[in-house]
Amino acid sequence: MAEIIMIVDDEPGVRALLNDTLRIAGFETLEATDGMSALTLLRTHKPDLLVIDINMPLMDGFELVERLRSTNDFTPVLMLTAREDKADITRGLKIGADDYVVKPFGIEELVLRIKAILRRSTKNSDIPTLLSCGPISIDDNQHLVTFNGEEVDLSPTEYRLLQILIEKKGRVLSKNLLLDEVWGITFESESTVVDTYISYLRKKLHRDGFEGIKTVRGVGFQIQEPK
C-alpha cells in the first residue's frame, strides 16, 4: 500500500509540481492550500508525512506544526522555506519539524529527504525493543521514552537520534555517522542539524543530575551511563 503525503502550500504551481513528482515516486498525495484547510483535511485523513510551506495565508506553516504537536500529533513534517534563513530553519526544527528543503528545490533531493524521514519514522527491527541508559528508558514496542518513569515527548527525529545514541552507548559517534543513520545523508555535509537535535535532547533529558549526552570536540557525540 502506497504511503500518503499531504502537500500544504498556497502556490498552485508548487502543489502541482509536488503532486506529480510524488506520484511518480510511488506515493499517494493529498493537497491543502493553507494551514486551516490542512487541519480540516486531517480530521478525516491520516497521511504518513506532511510537506508544509512556511509562508501561507490564514495560518502559516509554523502555526500549523505547533498546533499539530500541541495535540500530540507527531506525523512527520518536511518544511519548505523560500529562503535559507537560519532563524526560519531553527524555529521549524525546534517546534517539531523533521527536516526542511529550501525553495527552489531539486526534485531528487526532495524525494530522498522524504524517503529518509519515512524510513527513520518507522520501526527498525535491527534495534532492540528495550533500551536504557541511566534514568532513560526506551520501549520501542510502545514508541515510549521515559525518564525515571516519567514519559518524555520526543519528535520522530529526536526519538531516532536517542535510539542510536543509546544502542551504541559509550561509543563516540561521528556527525557523519549520525547524519547517515538518522537523516539518510550519506555524503559529506556541513549541516548543523545534528548539533541542533543534540541540544533538543539535552533540554529534555539533562535534569535531576543526569548529563549523559557528551560532545567529543572535533569527533562527535556519545551518551554515557552515570558514574
GIPE-V957154 format. One record per pair of residues at least 12 apart in sequence whose ideal C-beta (glycine too) atoms are under 10 Angstrom apart, sorted by the first residue. I is the first residue (numbers start at 1). J is the second residue. If there is no record, write none. Layout:
I,J ; I,J
This chain:
1,28 ; 2,22 ; 2,23 ; 2,25 ; 2,26 ; 2,27 ; 2,28 ; 2,29 ; 2,48 ; 3,22 ; 3,25 ; 3,26 ; 3,27 ; 3,28 ; 3,47 ; 3,48 ; 3,49 ; 3,114 ; 3,115 ; 3,118 ; 3,122 ; 4,22 ; 4,27 ; 4,28 ; 4,29 ; 4,30 ; 4,45 ; 4,46 ; 4,47 ; 4,48 ; 4,49 ; 4,50 ; 5,18 ; 5,19 ; 5,21 ; 5,22 ; 5,23 ; 5,25 ; 5,27 ; 5,28 ; 5,29 ; 5,30 ; 5,31 ; 5,47 ; 5,48 ; 5,49 ; 5,50 ; 5,51 ; 5,76 ; 5,78 ; 5,114 ; 5,118 ; 6,28 ; 6,29 ; 6,30 ; 6,31 ; 6,32 ; 6,38 ; 6,41 ; 6,42 ; 6,45 ; 6,46 ; 6,47 ; 6,48 ; 6,49 ; 6,50 ; 6,51 ; 6,52 ; 6,75 ; 6,77 ; 7,19 ; 7,21 ; 7,22 ; 7,29 ; 7,30 ; 7,31 ; 7,32 ; 7,33 ; 7,38 ; 7,47 ; 7,50 ; 7,51 ; 7,52 ; 7,53 ; 7,80 ; 8,30 ; 8,31 ; 8,32 ; 8,33 ; 8,34 ; 8,35 ; 8,37 ; 8,38 ; 8,39 ; 8,41 ; 8,42 ; 8,50 ; 8,51 ; 8,52 ; 8,53 ; 8,56 ; 8,59 ; 8,61 ; 8,64 ; 8,65 ; 8,77 ; 8,79 ; 8,80 ; 9,31 ; 9,32 ; 9,33 ; 9,34 ; 9,38 ; 9,51 ; 9,52 ; 9,53 ; 9,54 ; 9,55 ; 9,56 ; 9,61 ; 9,80 ; 9,103 ; 10,32 ; 10,33 ; 10,34 ; 10,35 ; 10,37 ; 10,53 ; 10,55 ; 10,56 ; 10,57 ; 10,58 ; 10,60 ; 11,33 ; 11,53 ; 11,55 ; 11,56 ; 11,80 ; 11,82 ; 11,103 ; 12,31 ; 12,33 ; 14,51 ; 14,53 ; 14,80 ; 14,103 ; 14,104 ; 14,105 ; 15,29 ; 15,31 ; 15,32 ; 15,33 ; 15,51 ; 15,53 ; 16,31 ; 17,105 ; 17,107 ; 17,110 ; 18,31 ; 18,51 ; 18,53 ; 18,80 ; 18,105 ; 18,107 ; 18,110 ; 18,114 ; 19,31 ; 20,107 ; 21,107 ; 21,108 ; 21,110 ; 21,111 ; 21,114 ; 22,49 ; 22,51 ; 22,107 ; 22,110 ; 22,111 ; 22,114 ; 24,107 ; 24,111 ; 25,107 ; 25,108 ; 25,110 ; 25,111 ; 25,112 ; 25,114 ; 25,115 ; 26,111 ; 26,115 ; 27,47 ; 27,48 ; 27,49 ; 27,111 ; 27,114 ; 27,115 ; 27,118 ; 28,47 ; 28,48 ; 29,47 ; 29,51 ; 30,42 ; 30,45 ; 30,47 ; 30,50 ; 32,45 ; 32,50 ; 32,52 ; 32,56 ; 32,64 ; 33,53 ; 33,56 ; 33,57 ; 33,58 ; 34,53 ; 34,56 ; 34,57 ; 34,58 ; 34,59 ; 34,60 ; 34,61 ; 34,64 ; 35,52 ; 35,53 ; 35,56 ; 35,57 ; 35,58 ; 35,59 ; 35,60 ; 35,61 ; 35,62 ; 35,63 ; 35,64 ; 35,65 ; 35,66 ; 35,67 ; 35,68 ; 36,56 ; 36,57 ; 36,58 ; 36,59 ; 36,63 ; 36,64 ; 36,67 ; 37,56 ; 37,58 ; 37,59 ; 37,64 ; 38,50 ; 38,52 ; 38,56 ; 38,59 ; 38,61 ; 38,64 ; 38,67 ; 38,68 ; 39,59 ; 39,64 ; 39,67 ; 39,68 ; 39,71 ; 39,73 ; 42,64 ; 42,67 ; 42,68 ; 42,71 ; 42,73 ; 42,75 ; 46,73 ; 46,75 ; 47,75 ; 47,76 ; 48,75 ; 48,76 ; 48,114 ; 48,117 ; 48,118 ; 48,121 ; 48,122 ; 49,75 ; 49,76 ; 49,77 ; 49,78 ; 49,98 ; 49,114 ; 49,115 ; 49,117 ; 49,118 ; 49,121 ; 49,156 ; 50,64 ; 50,65 ; 50,68 ; 50,73 ; 50,75 ; 50,76 ; 50,77 ; 50,78 ; 50,79 ; 50,97 ; 50,98 ; 51,76 ; 51,77 ; 51,78 ; 51,79 ; 51,80 ; 51,101 ; 51,110 ; 51,113 ; 51,114 ; 51,117 ; 52,64 ; 52,65 ; 52,68 ; 52,77 ; 52,78 ; 52,79 ; 52,80 ; 52,92 ; 52,97 ; 52,100 ; 53,79 ; 53,80 ; 53,81 ; 53,82 ; 53,103 ; 54,79 ; 54,80 ; 54,81 ; 54,82 ; 54,83 ; 54,85 ; 54,88 ; 54,89 ; 54,91 ; 54,92 ; 54,97 ; 54,100 ; 54,103 ; 55,80 ; 55,81 ; 55,82 ; 55,83 ; 55,88 ; 55,103 ; 56,80 ; 61,77 ; 61,79 ; 61,80 ; 61,81 ; 61,88 ; 61,92 ; 61,95 ; 61,97 ; 61,100 ; 62,79 ; 62,88 ; 62,91 ; 62,92 ; 62,94 ; 62,95 ; 62,97 ; 63,95 ; 64,77 ; 64,79 ; 64,95 ; 65,77 ; 65,79 ; 65,91 ; 65,92 ; 65,94 ; 65,95 ; 65,96 ; 65,97 ; 65,98 ; 66,91 ; 66,95 ; 66,96 ; 68,95 ; 68,96 ; 69,95 ; 69,96 ; 69,97 ; 69,153 ; 69,155 ; 70,95 ; 70,96 ; 72,153 ; 73,96 ; 74,96 ; 74,98 ; 74,121 ; 74,143 ; 74,153 ; 74,154 ; 74,155 ; 74,156 ; 74,157 ; 74,158 ; 74,159 ; 75,96 ; 75,98 ; 75,121 ; 75,156 ; 76,96 ; 76,97 ; 76,98 ; 76,99 ; 76,114 ; 76,117 ; 76,118 ; 76,120 ; 76,121 ; 76,122 ; 76,155 ; 76,156 ; 76,157 ; 77,92 ; 77,93 ; 77,95 ; 77,96 ; 77,97 ; 77,98 ; 77,99 ; 77,100 ; 77,117 ; 77,155 ; 77,156 ; 77,157 ; 78,92 ; 78,97 ; 78,98 ; 78,99 ; 78,100 ; 78,101 ; 78,110 ; 78,113 ; 78,114 ; 78,116 ; 78,117 ; 78,118 ; 79,91 ; 79,92 ; 79,93 ; 79,95 ; 79,97 ; 79,98 ; 79,99 ; 79,100 ; 79,101 ; 79,102 ; 80,92 ; 80,100 ; 80,101 ; 80,102 ; 80,103 ; 80,105 ; 80,110 ; 81,100 ; 81,101 ; 81,102 ; 81,103 ; 81,105 ; 82,102 ; 82,103 ; 82,104 ; 83,102 ; 83,103 ; 84,100 ; 84,102 ; 84,103 ; 85,102 ; 86,192 ; 88,100 ; 88,102 ; 89,102 ; 89,192 ; 89,193 ; 89,196 ; 90,192 ; 90,196 ; 93,155 ; 93,157 ; 93,158 ; 93,193 ; 93,196 ; 93,197 ; 93,200 ; 94,155 ; 94,196 ; 94,197 ; 94,199 ; 94,200 ; 94,203 ; 95,155 ; 96,153 ; 96,154 ; 96,155 ; 96,156 ; 96,157 ; 96,158 ; 96,200 ; 97,117 ; 97,155 ; 97,157 ; 98,113 ; 98,114 ; 98,116 ; 98,117 ; 98,118 ; 98,120 ; 98,121 ; 98,155 ; 98,156 ; 98,157 ; 98,158 ; 98,160 ; 98,182 ; 98,183 ; 98,193 ; 98,197 ; 99,113 ; 99,114 ; 99,116 ; 99,117 ; 99,120 ; 99,157 ; 99,183 ; 99,184 ; 99,185 ; 99,193 ; 100,113 ; 100,193 ; 101,113 ; 101,114 ; 112,184 ; 112,185 ; 112,186 ; 113,183 ; 113,184 ; 113,185 ; 114,184 ; 115,184 ; 116,179 ; 116,180 ; 116,182 ; 116,183 ; 116,184 ; 116,185 ; 116,186 ; 117,156 ; 117,157 ; 117,160 ; 117,183 ; 117,184 ; 118,156 ; 118,184 ; 119,160 ; 119,182 ; 119,183 ; 119,184 ; 120,156 ; 120,157 ; 120,159 ; 120,160 ; 120,161 ; 120,163 ; 120,164 ; 120,181 ; 120,182 ; 120,183 ; 120,184 ; 121,143 ; 121,155 ; 121,156 ; 121,157 ; 121,159 ; 121,160 ; 122,156 ; 122,160 ; 123,140 ; 123,141 ; 123,143 ; 124,140 ; 124,160 ; 124,163 ; 124,164 ; 124,167 ; 124,181 ; 125,140 ; 126,167 ; 127,140 ; 127,160 ; 127,163 ; 127,164 ; 127,166 ; 127,167 ; 128,140 ; 128,163 ; 128,166 ; 128,167 ; 129,141 ; 129,142 ; 131,145 ; 131,162 ; 131,163 ; 131,165 ; 131,166 ; 131,167 ; 131,169 ; 132,146 ; 132,166 ; 132,169 ; 132,225 ; 133,162 ; 133,165 ; 133,166 ; 133,167 ; 133,169 ; 133,170 ; 133,205 ; 133,210 ; 133,212 ; 133,213 ; 133,223 ; 133,224 ; 133,225 ; 133,226 ; 134,147 ; 134,148 ; 134,166 ; 134,169 ; 134,205 ; 134,208 ; 134,209 ; 134,210 ; 134,211 ; 134,212 ; 134,223 ; 134,224 ; 134,225 ; 134,226 ; 134,227 ; 135,147 ; 135,148 ; 135,149 ; 135,150 ; 135,205 ; 135,207 ; 135,208 ; 135,209 ; 135,210 ; 135,212 ; 135,226 ; 136,148 ; 136,152 ; 136,162 ; 136,165 ; 136,166 ; 136,169 ; 136,201 ; 136,204 ; 136,205 ; 136,210 ; 136,212 ; 136,213 ; 136,223 ; 137,149 ; 137,152 ; 137,166 ; 138,152 ; 138,154 ; 138,159 ; 138,162 ; 138,163 ; 138,166 ; 138,167 ; 140,159 ; 140,163 ; 143,156 ; 143,159 ; 144,159 ; 145,158 ; 145,159 ; 145,162 ; 145,163 ; 145,166 ; 145,204 ; 145,205 ; 147,204 ; 147,205 ; 147,206 ; 147,207 ; 147,208 ; 147,210 ; 148,207 ; 148,208 ; 148,210 ; 150,208 ; 152,201 ; 152,204 ; 152,205 ; 153,204 ; 154,200 ; 154,201 ; 154,204 ; 154,205 ; 155,197 ; 155,200 ; 157,182 ; 157,183 ; 157,193 ; 157,196 ; 157,197 ; 157,200 ; 158,182 ; 158,197 ; 158,198 ; 158,200 ; 158,201 ; 158,204 ; 158,205 ; 159,182 ; 159,201 ; 160,178 ; 160,181 ; 160,182 ; 160,183 ; 160,197 ; 161,173 ; 161,178 ; 161,181 ; 161,182 ; 161,183 ; 161,193 ; 161,194 ; 161,197 ; 161,198 ; 161,200 ; 161,201 ; 161,213 ; 161,221 ; 162,182 ; 162,197 ; 162,201 ; 162,204 ; 162,205 ; 162,213 ; 162,223 ; 163,181 ; 163,182 ; 164,177 ; 164,178 ; 164,181 ; 164,182 ; 164,221 ; 164,223 ; 165,178 ; 165,181 ; 165,182 ; 165,198 ; 165,201 ; 165,212 ; 165,213 ; 165,214 ; 165,221 ; 165,222 ; 165,223 ; 165,224 ; 166,212 ; 166,223 ; 167,181 ; 167,223 ; 168,181 ; 168,222 ; 168,223 ; 169,212 ; 169,222 ; 169,223 ; 169,224 ; 169,225 ; 170,222 ; 170,223 ; 170,224 ; 170,225 ; 171,220 ; 171,221 ; 171,222 ; 171,223 ; 171,224 ; 172,214 ; 172,215 ; 172,216 ; 172,219 ; 172,220 ; 172,221 ; 172,222 ; 173,194 ; 173,216 ; 173,219 ; 173,220 ; 173,221 ; 173,222 ; 173,223 ; 174,194 ; 174,216 ; 174,218 ; 174,219 ; 174,220 ; 174,221 ; 175,189 ; 175,190 ; 175,191 ; 175,192 ; 175,193 ; 175,194 ; 175,195 ; 175,198 ; 175,219 ; 175,220 ; 175,221 ; 176,188 ; 176,189 ; 176,194 ; 176,220 ; 177,194 ; 177,220 ; 177,221 ; 178,193 ; 178,194 ; 178,197 ; 178,198 ; 178,220 ; 178,221 ; 179,191 ; 179,193 ; 179,194 ; 182,194 ; 182,197 ; 183,197 ; 194,220 ; 194,221 ; 195,215 ; 195,221 ; 197,221 ; 198,213 ; 198,214 ; 198,215 ; 198,220 ; 198,221 ; 198,223 ; 199,213 ; 201,213 ; 201,221 ; 201,223 ; 202,215 ; 205,223 ; 209,226 ; 210,226 ; 211,224 ; 211,226 ; 212,224 ; 212,225 ; 212,226 ; 212,227
